Amino acid sequence: MSLANEYRRQSEWRSWSTVLDALPSLRGCTVLDLGCGVGDQAAELVARGARVIGVDLNEELLRVAQAKELPRSEFRLADLRAIPELGCRVDGLWCSFVAAYFPDLPAALSAWAGHLKPGGWIALTEVDDLFGHEPLSARTKASFEGYVRDALADGRYDFHMGRKLRTHLEQARFAVAQAFTLPDQELSFDGPARPEVVEAWGARLDRMRLLRDFCGSDFEPVREEFLGCLLRADHRSLAKVHGCIATKPAEA
């Protein structure tokens, strides 16, 4: 299964309506979709009346988004670390499962805010403790914990970004209006996972080349134990999906 098809399937397990319902009216607004992927959330924003500018660095995913031919939308190839001038300032920023790639998130937020109108909003969604599922052996937990520390120390990814969204937004001088925890059928659930969810997790782990390198010969046992954990009747998720909606202060 291609990465684009995996993303499409995963979108069905999210709780986007909870975040979308908490936003101001989108009718007539322009929204910058940061890390737009295959455009599924852009489609939701457009359906609620927004004009959407989607940006992503993955050409394969952008082609899928463009093929949707959504009205009032355009999709651009861009690095989120240096977004080119858009030709306008937008009413809102939508950013889902992207923040963790920016361990120094306040700096990224300050840069993104330059594209946002005074008083405009930002909606962030991010998972916290991705590998936080039980029961797992002490050895497998130690492997995940070591990898999480390594990713943060190297500046690649913050696996505990979800819990930090409010603090980082406030550091970047946004005013947090709402913060919530979102149900998620793949990332944060208790009890045995459905077979298609376990399949999606397997594909995710297989894509994580750096995790494989970090674990070395332990990777396959770690992978199999984790997938087995998801199937157990006593499975419990410590991972949480966090969302925050905040506004950029009006300029004096």
C-alpha positions as MATLAB code, in Angstrom:
seq = 'MSLANEYRRQSEWRSWSTVLDALPSLRGCTVLDLGCGVGDQAAELVARGARVIGVDLNEELLRVAQAKELPRSEFRLADLRAIPELGCRVDGLWCSFVAAYFPDLPAALSAWAGHLKPGGWIALTEVDDLFGHEPLSARTKASFEGYVRDALADGRYDFHMGRKLRTHLEQARFAVAQAFTLPDQELSFDGPARPEVVEAWGARLDRMRLLRDFCGSDFEPVREEFLGCLLRADHRSLAKVHGCIATKPAEA';
ca = [
       0.000    0.000    0.000;
       1.338    3.445   -0.936;
       1.989    6.140    1.655;
      -0.846    8.202    0.161;
      -3.304    5.313    0.606;
      -2.113    4.810    4.175;
      -2.740    8.492    4.930;
      -6.198    8.320    3.385;
      -7.126    5.348    5.551;
      -5.730    6.887    8.721;
      -7.797   10.029    8.229;
     -10.956    7.982    8.853;
      -9.767    7.194   12.395;
      -9.267   10.798   13.479;
     -11.736   13.162   15.206;
     -11.421   16.165   12.941;
     -15.025   17.263   13.417;
     -14.288   18.040   17.071;
     -11.571   20.519   16.070;
     -13.443   21.922   13.079;
     -16.589   22.533   15.114;
     -14.544   24.576   17.602;
     -13.223   26.974   14.930;
     -14.798   30.310   14.006;
     -16.919   30.292   10.859;
     -14.754   29.393    7.880;
     -17.028   30.837    5.227;
     -15.039   33.267    3.113;
     -11.828   32.681    5.096;
      -8.414   31.707    3.737;
      -6.689   28.885    5.615;
      -3.059   27.794    5.285;
      -2.883   24.011    5.706;
       0.632   23.278    6.991;
       1.711   19.775    5.989;
      -1.454   19.201    3.964;
      -0.574   15.638    2.917;
      -3.195   14.123    0.626;
      -5.624   16.989    1.207;
      -8.238   15.180    3.300;
      -8.404   17.926    5.916;
      -8.272   20.570    3.194;
     -11.432   18.973    1.813;
     -13.092   19.325    5.223;
     -12.073   22.984    5.421;
     -13.342   23.669    1.894;
     -16.646   21.944    2.692;
     -17.119   24.479    5.480;
     -16.609   27.412    3.149;
     -12.873   28.110    3.347;
     -10.344   28.837    0.651;
      -7.330   26.609    1.332;
      -3.647   26.939    0.507;
      -2.015   23.596    1.254;
       1.752   23.244    1.575;
       3.806   20.069    1.869;
       7.292   18.847    0.963;
       6.139   15.428   -0.297;
       5.457   15.544   -4.045;
       3.613   12.203   -4.065;
       1.133   13.389   -1.455;
       0.686   16.755   -3.163;
      -0.209   15.051   -6.442;
      -2.980   13.156   -4.654;
      -4.230   16.383   -3.068;
      -4.192   18.197   -6.410;
      -6.063   15.325   -8.083;
      -9.021   15.956   -5.776;
      -9.672   19.177   -7.742;
     -11.173   20.814   -4.694;
     -12.815   24.188   -5.323;
     -11.166   27.228   -3.744;
      -7.941   25.333   -3.101;
      -4.346   25.183   -4.259;
      -1.468   22.977   -3.178;
       2.141   24.108   -3.194;
       5.468   22.342   -2.737;
       7.232   24.054    0.173;
       9.434   23.359    3.178;
       7.603   24.338    6.366;
      10.894   25.602    7.758;
      10.936   28.353    5.130;
       7.496   28.916    3.609;
       7.719   31.297    0.628;
       5.627   34.460    0.535;
       2.008   33.509   -0.133;
       0.873   36.814   -1.626;
      -1.589   37.314    1.215;
      -2.020   36.928    4.934;
      -4.419   34.159    5.914;
      -7.260   34.023    8.420;
      -6.239   30.707    9.930;
      -3.457   28.115   10.172;
      -4.333   24.424   10.255;
      -1.532   22.130   11.410;
      -2.144   18.449   12.171;
       0.522   15.934   13.233;
       3.301   18.266   12.104;
       4.326   20.083   15.298;
       6.403   17.175   16.648;
       8.813   17.545   13.723;
       9.727   20.961   15.174;
      11.186   20.342   18.665;
      11.837   24.115   18.857;
       8.180   24.750   18.104;
       7.946   28.359   19.411;
      10.447   29.469   16.749;
       8.435   27.714   14.015;
       5.175   29.188   15.332;
       6.651   32.683   15.262;
       7.694   32.186   11.627;
       4.301   30.765   10.635;
       2.554   33.655   12.396;
       4.091   35.984    9.826;
       1.616   34.552    7.303;
      -1.356   35.064    9.644;
      -3.556   38.140    9.963;
      -3.669   39.890   13.346;
      -6.408   38.210   15.362;
      -6.244   35.117   13.156;
      -6.374   31.610   14.583;
      -4.169   28.529   14.602;
      -5.377   24.963   15.192;
      -2.705   22.462   16.245;
      -3.231   18.717   16.669;
      -0.459   16.377   17.820;
      -0.003   12.983   19.459;
       1.800   12.604   22.759;
       3.714    9.430   23.707;
       3.167    7.614   20.404;
       4.595    4.329   21.703;
       2.754    4.582   25.039;
       0.782    1.336   24.896;
       0.581   -1.418   27.507;
       1.324   -4.150   28.402;
       4.881   -4.221   27.040;
       7.985   -5.851   28.443;
      10.607   -3.732   30.200;
      13.039   -4.458   27.363;
      10.682   -3.190   24.647;
       9.765   -0.123   26.703;
      13.456    0.642   27.136;
      14.013    0.399   23.377;
      11.225    2.874   22.664;
      12.294    5.222   25.450;
      15.877    5.240   24.188;
      14.723    5.998   20.651;
      12.467    8.814   21.888;
      15.387   10.408   23.761;
      17.657   10.022   20.737;
      15.138   11.684   18.396;
      14.736   14.663   20.710;
      18.470   15.048   21.351;
      19.085   14.998   17.601;
      16.357   17.604   16.986;
      14.419   15.268   14.671;
      11.160   14.767   16.521;
       9.565   15.364   19.917;
       7.441   12.336   20.827;
       5.979   14.274   23.779;
       4.969   17.342   21.791;
       1.230   16.870   22.344;
       1.353   17.837   26.008;
       3.510   20.892   25.196;
       1.253   22.586   22.627;
      -0.291   25.118   25.031;
       3.059   26.103   26.540;
       4.723   26.504   23.155;
       1.834   28.559   21.775;
       1.994   30.876   24.759;
       5.768   31.220   24.371;
       5.142   32.307   20.769;
       2.675   34.932   22.078;
      -0.498   33.215   20.911;
      -3.540   33.359   23.171;
      -4.853   29.826   23.749;
      -8.636   29.745   23.489;
      -9.279   26.004   23.750;
      -7.317   22.874   24.563;
      -8.728   19.375   24.382;
      -7.912   15.683   24.156;
      -9.253   13.932   21.083;
     -10.397   10.325   20.755;
      -8.501    8.431   18.078;
      -9.271    4.965   16.782;
      -5.657    4.246   15.884;
      -3.404    6.221   18.217;
      -5.296    6.393   21.514;
      -7.741    3.625   22.392;
      -8.191    0.798   24.889;
      -8.922   -2.843   24.197;
      -7.998   -4.890   21.125;
      -7.343   -3.030   17.882;
      -9.174   -3.834   14.690;
      -7.068   -5.793   12.149;
      -6.810   -2.794    9.800;
      -5.467   -0.653   12.652;
      -2.783   -3.238   13.446;
      -1.919   -3.367    9.744;
      -1.540    0.428    9.702;
       0.726    0.313   12.755;
       2.845   -2.357   11.110;
       3.266   -0.187    8.024;
       4.182    2.805   10.202;
       6.852    0.868   12.079;
       8.257   -0.495    8.827;
       8.646    3.060    7.505;
      10.623    4.108   10.591;
      14.095    3.334    9.256;
      15.807    5.217   12.078;
      13.936    3.151   14.662;
      15.099   -0.008   12.897;
      18.680    1.282   12.921;
      18.458    2.257   16.582;
      17.072   -1.117   17.686;
      19.336   -3.173   15.443;
      18.707   -6.899   15.875;
      16.007   -6.126   18.455;
      13.785   -4.359   15.923;
      11.743   -7.372   14.797;
      11.056   -8.609   18.361;
      10.116   -5.048   19.420;
       7.844   -4.680   16.394;
       6.103   -8.008   16.931;
       5.593   -7.454   20.653;
       4.137   -3.987   20.050;
       1.695   -5.225   17.391;
       0.747   -8.124   19.649;
       0.103   -5.676   22.488;
      -2.430   -3.801   20.326;
      -4.409   -7.019   19.835;
      -4.697   -7.899   23.525;
      -7.977   -7.619   25.391;
      -6.118   -5.857   28.229;
      -4.414   -3.380   25.887;
      -4.366    0.149   27.288;
      -3.214    3.320   25.604;
      -1.150    5.927   27.410;
      -0.819    7.912   24.185;
      -3.093   10.927   23.847;
      -3.997   13.147   20.910;
      -4.024   16.789   21.963;
      -5.541   19.766   20.193;
      -5.208   23.495   20.783;
      -6.872   26.488   19.167;
      -5.209   29.847   19.718;
      -5.284   33.344   18.272;
      -2.581   35.762   17.167;
      -2.783   39.029   19.116;
      -4.125   42.024   17.220;
      -1.386   44.465   16.331;
      -1.410   47.856   18.074;
];
